[in-house]
Amino acid sequence: MVPSQAVLPAVVFALTSLQALASDTFIAAVYEHAVILPDPTEEPVSPSDALALMNKNMDVLEGAIKEAAQQGAHIIVTPEDGIYGWRFTRESIYPYLEDIPDPVVNWIPCTDPSRFGPAPVQERLSCMARNNSIYVVANIGDKKPCDSSDPGCPRDGRYQYNTDVVFDTQGKLVARYHKHNLFVTESQFNYPKEPEAVTFETPFGKFGIFTCFDILFYEPAVVLVNKMQVDTVLFPTAWMNVLPFLTAIEFHSAWAMGMRVNVLAANIHNTSMEMTGSGIYAPAGARTYSYNMKTEDGHLLIAELDAHPRLSPASPPAVSWNSYALSVEKLSQNGHEFTGIIFEDPFTFMELTKPGGNLTVCQKDLCCHLRYKMAEKRDDEVYVLGAFDGLHVIEGQYYLQV
């Protein structure tokens, strides 16, 4: 038994050591990956063929991770679907899935790969983190068996989840997140029974994580920021730059500014599907970003961020957007409103007919205010401000304000 007098100095030393390790800033990296896709098939391939494809993608990711670490990065985020792509049915994706345990098990796959059954992907990701002393964030697939005692159990006796994993600098699994808001095309995956608010602590701040479509919903995105008070959001995504949403750069940068947190957004690079746009964003604006529709190669981004952006002198003060919106007087000289359809949703529009000015367009209780100035405008271009407030039913049935 350790004498009580010896405990206090030990605790003080431990706290002092942690404070010494803590940092006011950190170096972040994201990698936009031109993923190598499988051949489209409804039949499952062999586990060895599935692993061969995943290893090809991980070869590319490992190169980016090594380069990021050599440039001093503390953490790197890779995209959603970045290890095996998205051309799957529920049956054909099964060979690509692994059993991903809860991080409370205190597991380093790199040094103990067979503890939870075959896990070659987790082992390799863990070793990438451990060998390069960097946090690695990746998106893979989780499988969980179930039986008839579970009324929600699928017919094939397993749950399949779109899953983010995080490994720390020792290769330990420190976070696992199951995507809650699936896109309509993700029929190969199951919805988790409850939304997850996943966070983890580092010497350079508190991190939260969610995936792609999740950013449009209260849970988990707003919950992580407002209730869990994370400093930085990790955001693997496969973002298509199509209406009615803004492009990846605009949307993710604006979200970071509005939420007053850092956002590390790593996107897939696939120009045929309008997928590009990755960045490292702070509340005061983008630190670095890439949007490339001309070439098919991947791209590594690295930038320094404040570990606690809300406390940083560079962070803009909090804004009450509700108060601001209520204080903006709707201008009577806006011009003629008209309706139009985007993704079968009836938007209310107002055309920008002047070189600059203020516009307000409203639909129901949602009003959008725009102060603008045009640098140039071609004769064959038309710019409009639009708003939609209602039930969206194309990719799924959910309430939407745009």
Disulfide bonds with the S-S distance in Angstrom:
Cys110-Cys127 2.06
Cys146-Cys153 2.10
Cys362-Cys367 1.94
